[in-house]
Amino acid sequence: MKTLCFLALAVLLCGCKDNPKAAEVAPKVAPQTVPPPTTDPRPEIACFGDSLTAGFGLETGQSYPDVLQAELDRQGYRYRVVNFGVSGDTTQDGLARLPMVLVDKPRIVVLELGANDGLRGQPVEAIKQNLAQLIEGLQGSGAKVVLAGMTLPPNYGPAYIEKFRAAYTDLSKRYNLVSIPFLLQGVGGNNSLMQRDGLHPNAEGARIVAATVLKTLTPLLKK
C-alpha cells in the first residue's frame, strides 16, 4: 500500500530533469526573515522545510504546522509550533537558513527538505550529505529531529528514485531518528486532497498531513 501511495504521488509530482524550473515543487520566494522574538515559554516544535511546510496555495491558518498547533492545543499539549517553511527551498537553502532555526532553540524539529533537489536531478549523495549536515547541526543544538521522507516521479528512473528514498532511511538509521516514511501518506495521489497543481495538499489534505505528523510526534511530547 505504501508503495502505491509513493507511486501515486510520483505521477503527480511532474518534473523534468532537463528543465529545473519545471521541476520545482513550488516557485521560489524571497527567504523569510527571522520570526519575531516571543515571550511564549512553551517548548518549540520547528517545522523546517519547503512549500509543503510553508503551506503553498493555502489560506492563512491552513498549513499543516498551523493545524498541528491547533490540534496540540486541543489535546492539551503545551508546545508552540513555528513554521520555517520556504517554497522552493533545497537542502542547500536549508543549510543557509539553519542558523535562523537554531536561534529559536527548538525542542523538536520536523525536517522536510530534499524534494526540490531530487526533482532537479541532483546527485543523491550531495542531497544526503546536506541533510546529514542539517541533522548534525540540529542535534548538536539539543533538538530532537523528526525526518520526513519524500519520493519522486517515475520518469527519474527506478535506480535514482530508490537511491533517493533510501537516503532518508539510511539517515534515520545513522542518526537514530524518529521518521515519517512519506509526509504525504494518504494524501498524495488523491485528487480530492490535492490542489489543482497536483503537487500540494489542499486544506483538507493539510489536515491529514498534520495528523500524520502529530501521530509521529506524540511519543516525544509531554503534557
N, C-alpha and C positions, 0 to 999 in steps of 0.2 A: 504493500500500500504506500509506504514512504517513497519507494522508487517511482510509483505512478505520479505522486504529488510533485516530486522533483522534475519529472519529465513534463508534466502538465505546465508548470511554471516556465520551464525552459523554452517551451514552444512559444510562450507569450513574451519572454524577455528577448525580443527580436533585436539583435545587434549584428554588426558586421565588422569583422577584423580589419577590413580594408578601409573603413570609414569610422575612425574613432569617435567623432561627434555623434554618429548614429548609434553607437554602442553604449552611450552613457545611460545610466538608469534615469537621470533627470538632468535638465540643463544646469550648468554650473552657475552658482550665485555668489555674490560677494560674501567673504567669510564673516561669520558672526563675531561680534565683539564679546569681550569677557562679560558674563552676566553680572548685573549689579550686586554689590555686597548684600547679604541678607542677615537678618538677626534671628532667623528661624533656627532654633537649636537642634532640630531633628537631624539625625544622620542622613547623609545624602546618597541617593542612588542616581548615578550619572548614566544617561543613555547616550552613548558616543557612537555616531555613525553617519550615514549619508542620507539621501532623500527618504528612505524607508523609515528612518528615525525622525527626521525633520517634520514629516507629515506633508510631503509634497502633494499639492492639489486638494488638501483638506481645509476645512474652516478652522479657525482658532478653537482650541479645546478638543479637537477630534483626533490628533495624532496619538499613536499608541502610548507615548510617555504621559500625555495628558490623561488618557483613560486609565493608565496604570496608577497615576496619583489618586484619581477619584476612587478607584477600587481599593487601594491601600487604606485610604481614609475610611471608606465604608466598613472595611473589615477590622478596623481598629489598630492598624499598624502605623506607628508614628515615624514615618520616613518622608522626606521630601524628594521629589523626582525632578531632576534638571535635564532639559533637552539640549544635548550637544550635537544635534544632527545638522549637517550642511549638505544640501543637494549637490550631487556631482562629485563629492569627495572620493578620493582614492586613499589607499593606505599611506601613501607618501604625504598626502594632505593631512591625514590624521596625525602623522608624526610631527608635522609643523604645528598642529593645534594641541598636541599633548600637554605642553606647559599650561595652557589655558584650563585644561581639565584638572591638572594636578593642583592648581591654585585653590580649587574648591575643596580639596582633601576628601573626595568621596569615599564612603564606606564600601560601596559596591559599584562596579562599572559593567554595564551591558555593552559589550564591544561588538559593533555591527559594521564592519568595513571589509572591502575586498571585491565586492560585486563589480564595481566600475573598473577595477584593474583587470578582472577576468574578461569583462566584456570588451576591453581594448586589446585582449590577447597578450597581456603582459606575461613574462616568464613566471611560472608558478613559484619558483624558488625565491624570486625577488618579492613576490607578494607575501610569501611565508616569512621571509626574513623581516619585512616591515611589520607584520603582525607580531612576530616574536619580540621585536623591539618595543612595540606598544605594550604588550603584555608585561614584559620585564619592567618597563617604566611604571606602569600602574601598580604592579605587585610590589615594586620597590618603595612605593609611597604608602604601602599598607592596605591598598584596596583589594577587595575580592573581585576577581574578574570572571564574568559570565560571557563566554564566547558564542556568538550567533553565527551559524553556518549558512551558506548560500550555494546555489547551483548555477549552471549556465545553459544557454540554448544548445540544442543538439548539433547545430551546424559548426560548432567549435571542435567537434570530433570526440569520440569516446575516450581516447587517451588523455587529451588535455582536460576534459571535464572530470575524469576520475582523479587525476593528479590535483586538480583544483579543490575538489570536495575532500580529498584525503588530507590536504594541508590543514584543514580545520580539525579533523580527527586527530592527526599527529600532534598538533599544537596543544590540544586539550589533554592528551596523554602526557606530553612532555612537561607541561606546567601544572598538571593535576587540576584542571579547570572544571567547573560546572559548565555544561554546554547545552545549547539548543541546536540540535542537528540541522534544523531548517526553520528559519524565522517565520516564513510564510506557510508553515504547515497548516493544511486545511483551508487556506485562502488562495494561494497561487493556483491558477488554472480554473478557478471558479468565477465565471463572468459576473455573477451576482454580487461578488465580494470585491471585485477589482474595478478601478477606474477605467475609462474608455481607452487609455493608453495601454492597458493590459500589463502594466508594469508595477503600478502602485495600488495598495488596498484603498477601497473607499471607506467611508466612516464605519460601516458595519464590519468590514474586513479588519480595520484597525482595532476594533474592539476584540476580535478573535486573537489578533497578534498580541494584544495586551494580556489576554487571558493565558496565552502560551507562555509569555514572559513571567507573569505572576506565578504560574504553576512551578516554573523552574526556580524562581526566587524564594518561594515560601520556606523551604528548609533552611535558608540563610537568614531569615528575618526573625526578629524578636518583637513581642508586643509589650 
